[in-house]
Amino acid sequence: MIYPTLPAWLQPHRFTYTPGAVSPERLEDLRSRLAQFRVDDPEVSIIIPAYNEEESILNMLSSLGNQQTRYRTELIVSNNNSKDRTQELLDACGVRSLFVTDQGAAFARQAALTAARGTYIVNADSDCLYPPGWVDALVDPLRNQEVACTYTTYSFVPSDVNSRAALIIHETAARLMFRLRRLRGYECVNVMGFSSAFRRDDALSVGGFNTSFKRGVDIESDDGWMAMMLLKKGRIQRVTSTAGHVWSSDRLLARDGGVLKAMYKRAMFEVRRIGWYLRPADVEPASK
């Protein structure tokens, strides 16, 4: 589905702020709405790695504060050696956090996975905005034991660098590649750490997040690797409802020089591994 404009639920979370001078009223509002995640017996654990995220973390937390879920849910943020005000903001909002000294998203996610108490693990990132029905959209399919991992669709929030129209072109090209991967049996590569879920026991039984990889793309990343390992436990299910559709920052595209340069970089990467897509997948979904 193409989203030419931003949904109405997104707007209240796109506020600007100065990390060192956030108003007490805003912090109190966030603390109050995030209180829903301070539970003693969670069914779901949202885990989030954070490294120097002072400029975006309050926006993400604001969107999570509006979650409407039927599951008792806890929130854990792994502060991965942040040198800015990330920890100060987490504390001000009353968010449970871990300080993880080993650098890398995989280390941060693994620490949160180990500390989590929920049956279901929901993965998020610090620079994304999440719709009110996001948790349930990811967790509901996991009640079927044949489903081992879920992930949702996403779009990019436009910035001064990229217009929404340009981002739609990028998203359309990406979806074509996602479809090819699904057809070739490599859907695990489509699973992103900013919006995916699985059962905690399943994740631990396959070894957790692989911390030997440098943070990269596709199968050589902690999220893609986890999804591939979870195929031993069941199938992957893509969630396409608007209730689960996530909006991500376009900062990585901006870092690549904009949409066109990012698309060219991705195209060259995919061309180099076209043979990889043409061979059968190494891991078959488990039969239940």
Residue pairs with C-beta under 8 A, 6 or more apart in sequence:
1 153
1 240
1 242
1 245
2 168
2 171
2 172
3 155
3 168
3 245
4 164
4 165
4 168
5 164
6 157
6 164
6 247
7 131
7 242
7 247
9 66
9 131
9 132
10 63
10 129
10 157
10 247
12 62
12 66
13 59
13 60
13 62
13 63
13 66
13 129
14 59
14 129
14 157
15 26
15 58
15 59
15 62
17 23
17 26
17 58
19 54
19 55
19 84
19 85
19 89
20 85
22 58
22 89
22 92
26 58
27 92
27 93
30 58
30 61
30 62
30 65
30 93
31 92
31 93
31 94
33 62
33 65
33 66
34 61
34 64
34 65
34 75
34 93
34 94
34 95
35 94
36 65
36 67
36 73
37 46
37 64
37 73
37 74
37 75
37 95
37 96
38 74
38 94
38 96
39 72
39 73
39 74
41 72
41 117
42 71
42 72
42 73
42 74
42 116
42 117
42 118
43 71
43 72
43 73
43 118
43 119
43 120
44 69
44 71
44 72
44 73
44 74
44 118
44 119
44 120
44 121
44 122
44 135
44 139
45 73
45 74
45 75
45 76
45 112
45 116
45 117
45 118
45 120
45 121
45 122
45 200
46 64
46 73
46 74
46 75
46 76
46 122
46 123
46 124
46 135
47 76
47 77
47 78
47 109
47 112
47 113
47 116
47 121
47 122
47 123
47 124
48 60
48 75
48 76
48 77
48 78
48 112
48 123
48 124
48 125
48 126
49 77
49 78
49 80
49 100
49 105
49 108
49 109
49 112
49 125
49 126
49 193
50 57
50 77
50 78
50 79
50 80
50 82
50 86
50 90
50 108
50 126
51 79
51 80
51 81
51 82
51 86
51 103
51 105
51 108
52 82
52 83
52 84
52 86
53 60
53 82
53 84
53 86
53 126
53 127
54 82
54 84
54 85
54 86
54 89
56 126
56 127
56 249
57 77
57 86
57 89
57 90
57 126
58 89
58 93
59 129
60 124
60 125
60 126
60 127
60 128
60 129
60 130
61 93
61 95
63 128
63 129
63 130
63 131
64 75
64 124
64 130
66 132
67 73
67 130
67 132
67 134
67 135
68 132
68 133
68 136
69 133
69 135
69 136
69 139
70 136
71 120
71 135
71 136
71 139
73 118
73 122
73 135
74 96
74 116
74 117
74 118
75 95
75 96
76 96
76 97
76 98
76 112
76 115
76 116
77 90
77 95
77 96
77 97
77 98
77 112
77 126
78 97
78 98
78 100
78 108
78 109
78 111
78 112
79 86
79 87
79 90
79 97
79 98
79 99
79 100
79 108
80 100
80 103
80 104
80 105
80 107
80 108
81 99
81 100
81 101
81 103
87 97
87 99
90 97
91 97
98 108
98 111
98 112
98 115
100 107
100 108
100 111
102 211
104 211
104 214
104 215
104 222
105 193
105 215
105 222
106 209
106 210
106 211
106 213
106 215
106 222
107 209
107 211
109 123
109 193
109 209
109 222
110 208
110 209
110 211
113 121
113 200
113 203
113 204
113 208
113 209
114 208
116 200
118 200
119 199
119 200
119 201
120 139
120 142
120 197
120 198
120 199
120 200
121 197
121 198
121 199
121 200
121 203
122 135
122 138
122 139
122 196
122 197
123 193
123 194
123 195
123 196
123 197
123 223
124 130
124 194
124 195
125 193
125 194
125 248
127 248
127 249
127 251
128 154
128 194
128 195
128 246
128 247
128 248
128 249
129 157
129 246
129 247
129 248
130 195
130 246
131 242
131 243
131 244
131 245
131 246
132 243
133 241
133 243
133 244
134 152
134 195
134 243
134 244
134 246
136 243
137 152
137 239
137 241
137 243
137 244
138 150
138 151
138 152
138 195
138 196
138 197
138 239
138 244
139 150
139 197
141 147
141 150
141 237
141 239
142 148
142 150
142 197
142 198
142 199
145 234
145 288
146 234
146 235
146 288
147 234
147 235
147 236
147 237
148 198
148 199
148 202
148 230
148 231
148 232
148 233
148 234
148 235
148 236
148 286
149 188
149 191
149 196
149 197
149 198
149 226
149 227
149 230
149 231
149 234
149 235
149 236
149 237
150 196
150 197
150 198
150 236
150 237
150 238
150 239
151 190
151 191
151 192
151 195
151 196
151 197
151 227
151 236
151 237
151 238
151 239
152 195
152 196
152 238
152 239
152 240
152 244
152 245
152 246
153 238
153 239
153 240
153 244
153 245
153 246
154 192
154 194
154 195
154 245
154 246
154 247
154 248
155 167
155 171
155 245
155 246
155 247
155 248
156 162
156 167
156 170
156 171
156 247
156 248
156 249
156 250
156 253
157 247
157 248
157 249
157 250
158 164
158 167
158 250
159 249
159 250
159 251
159 254
161 250
161 253
161 254
161 258
162 250
162 253
162 254
162 258
162 259
166 258
166 259
166 260
167 250
167 253
167 259
169 259
169 263
170 253
170 259
170 262
170 263
173 263
173 266
174 266
177 266
177 270
178 190
180 277
181 187
181 189
181 190
181 277
182 190
182 238
184 277
184 278
184 281
185 280
185 281
185 284
186 219
186 277
186 281
187 227
187 236
187 238
188 219
188 224
188 227
188 228
188 230
188 231
188 236
188 283
189 218
189 219
189 224
189 227
190 238
191 223
191 224
191 226
191 227
191 236
192 223
193 221
193 222
193 223
194 246
194 248
195 244
195 246
196 223
196 227
198 226
198 230
199 233
202 230
202 233
202 234
203 209
203 226
203 230
205 233
206 226
206 229
206 230
206 232
206 233
207 229
208 226
209 222
209 225
209 226
210 222
210 225
210 226
211 222
213 220
213 221
213 222
213 225
214 220
215 221
215 222
217 224
217 269
218 224
219 225
219 228
227 236
228 283
229 283
230 236
231 283
231 284
231 285
231 286
232 283
232 286
233 286
234 285
234 286
234 288
235 285
235 286
236 285
252 262
253 259
253 262
256 262
256 265
